[in-house]
Amino acid sequence: MRVAIGTDHGGFALKAEILAEVRSLGHDVIDKGTDSTAAVDYPDFAEAVGLSVASGEAERGIVLCGSGVGASIAACKIPGVRAAVCHDTYSAHQGVEHDDMNVLTIGARIVGPELARELVRAFLGAKFSGEERHERRLKKVLAIEARYTREKENV
């Protein structure tokens, strides 16, 4: 699987751990930055990862920022991206299995390296269930996205 990874300065310290974990699981990494602790803005990296996923360049994405919240909000603005901040392994795999989540955001100031690696393993190891109830709900989510995307285009 190709996994796009991006981080702002708040997540940079955890980035090397995440890159190593993704690679150790046999996945290809698409590094979307940043490359230092210099202050940068999380929306830029959330957008880069989200566009990578939405375009098909990557199957999944991971974004790190201080809390994970801002990155999740920013990534979800891109049609086709279903991002969520997860700080527990249940949500990291259940979000994929039930909701077809394709971008995981992590708060690097909230979780430590070991939990972050566990989150990545849970997220990348999960598959969308395809169960009827999950398909039905996903179609409703996609319909909401389409409805508001069309409205914006018509403005």
Order of alpha helices (4+ residues) and beta strands (2+ residues): beta-alpha-beta-alpha-beta-alpha-beta-alpha-beta-alpha-alpha
